[in-house]
Amino acid sequence: MFVILLSYIKPLEIVDQYLAEHASFLDECYRKNYFFVSGRKIPRTGGVILSQLTDRNELEAVIKNDPFNVHQIADYDIIEFSPTKYNPDFSGFIMDKPK
């Protein structure tokens, strides 16, 4: 599982120009079950994505197609973690459940 932290490196006026494309990218990732939650940071300096993918190379290949990456709108900090505790309502998102 991964937490992806996006930090904008362009002004919000530029970010907004690519926001619709980025949203379409996210929609496609949700359809493919790559991501299960995403949203803006507050204050609006970037975003956060949670991914249930378990292969970092696969995730990095997915992120390469994000318009925010393609157009150098944001930097990405990818944090891998192994969930050991979680609310049972989220068990469907946990691919490698602890034994």
Secondary structure, DSSP 8 states (H G I E B T S, - for coil): -EEEEEEE-S-HHHHHHTHHHHHHHHHHHHHTTSEEEEEE-SSSSEEEEEE----HHHHHHHHTT-HHHHTT-EEEEEEE-------GGGGGG-SS---
